[in-house]
Structure formats: structure tokens, C-alpha cells
């Protein structure tokens, strides 16, 4: 009788360990495992390797589980027939089935889901070792199941999942209000284009390249912009960009008769359709703060600044030189309407 009890306990314990291990490995996301692997501990690294190649470890665990359940049941059945006799064998089999379902499957899998991370770390190295031992059996299983397991590997995560996690993190207090909002705004960079964020050509501030500093003195002094567009015969013929500081410096140095065209620097041009995230990258690469936006025919559609792109992430940026005037409001209304249509409230305070 004692021998029968010991075998039952071994079978239940083995089945429980396998069930809990399988559930724990599946319950821990690959992103969380990558985070744990940054500690460089052997268990965490082993878990990362298992999580990235789940087929063999899971096959190993399933084989072990079936060994305990099937072979163990056969052994237990033989012992029960000797100890209890044929009369009680049917009743004992029903009771054993109940024990395996409850203590070998349901409870261990529940525990494996609740304490998935801790269990996964504990079993990582043993599972890796057992997978190596069971390599021949696992190899046969792989060949048999290969036609059913082929297919494109799904990505670890996607934009919708990241947005959802950010929202959940915000509701649970893990992520601050401004952090959650910025995460959501980051994804808008790919949805917005230069045409959505630019200042339209009808309200662009520019000066003629053929004029002298003396002739443009008032326009330069009272300009609210640090960078001024310089054109030749029309706004569609851009010569370059002048920095207001450089123009003022030249005026102070007595170069009032010098033409504006001699003080320009090259302008950067981008199409209307370029996305905001690529614009931000271009601003970083060129070290420029203003670019000229061209339409499909090569004409000037407007201008866009680094500030315009950053405002998608941060909301309205206002410095000490900004003034509330109607033309500035017109340039920003289009962007505000677009952001509102995407689910954001305007952050403009002007």
C-alpha cells in the first residue's frame, strides 16, 4: 500500500511540475524576458534563449508530462490491482483521474500563471539541460509536427499593443500623465506629414535677395523669426535662408549696402508628403532648424521648423519672442484641427 501511495505522489508531483513549467514559460512575455536578461544572470539568459526558441523546450516538457501521466498510470494500475483487487480498481482509477486533473493540471497551471516570472527563472536552467538530454526524442517530434508548425513568425509586439499597454500603465499609476500622452503622440509622427505641420506660403515671412541691408532694415529688426527666407524673383525661387542675428551683426558692422543674397546660407527642401518622423531625422542629420516644403510641382508650399515637429510630441512651445497675432494663429489652426481629429486636445495657450 505504501508503495502505491509513493508512486501516486511521484506521478502527481511530476505532472504538476511539468504543467506549472509549461504555463509559466508561456505566461512570461518575451519583452519581460528581454528585460530580465539585461541582468546577465545565467538563469535569465537561459530563459531568454528558451523564450526565443520555444518549440524544443515545450516539446521536452510535454513529453515528460505524458511520461508521468501515461506510464505512471500504467504502473499505478498494476500496483492497485495487486493491492486493492479488481473490485476496487475501477473506483480507484476514477479517483486517480480526479487527482491528476486537479493536482496535476488545474492547480499547477493556475500557480504557473500567477507566479510565472519566478517559476520561469527557477526552471530555466533545468529545462535547458533536459532539452539537451531529450534531443533525439524532440528531433523526431519536430519532424512529425513540421508540416503543422511552419509559418511566418509573428512580431513580439506591435503599435496597437504598445498603445494599449501605455493606457493600462497610466490607469494603474505606473506611467505619469505626461509620459502616457507623449507615448501616444510619438506614434503620430508617422501619421503626420510636412503638409500637416508647415506654415503655409501665404503667411511666410521673406525678403528679396537683391535688396541691401539698409533697404530691409525695418523688416529685419521687427521680424519675429530667427531665420528668414530669401527669394529672388518670386517665392517659388528660393535663394536660401538668412539668420536674423547675422543680418543684425552685419548692420552693426556698417555693411548696410551689402546685398542680402551675399549673406545667405543654403536652404533645405522637403516634399509635402514626407512624414514627421523622417523630418525629425532630417533635422538631426542636417543640423538645420528650418526647411522649405515643396508641392508636387516643385513650387514652394510652405516652410516647416524643428519646433513644428517637436510640438507634435510636446504640445505648443512658446518662447519669449512669440507674440499673439492673427497670422500665427492661422498657421497653427490647421495643425490643431488635425491633432484633434486624431484624438488629441490642443495644447495651444496662445
Secondary structure by P-SEA (a helix, b strand, c coil): caaaaaaaaaaaaaaaaaaaaaaaaaaccaaaaaaaaccccaaaaaaaaaaacaaaaaaaaaaaaaaacaaaaaaaaaaaaaaccccaaaaaaaaaaaaaaacccaaaaaaaaaaaaaaaaaaaaaaaaaaaaaaaaaaaaaaaacccccccccccccaaaaaaaaaaaaaaccccaaaaaaaaaaaacccccccccccccccbbbbbcccccccaaaaaaaccccbbbbbccccccccbbbbaaaaaaaaaaccccccccccccbbbbbcccccaaaaaaaaaaacccbbbbbcccccccccccaaaaaaacccccccccccccaaaaaaaaaaaaaaaaacccccccc
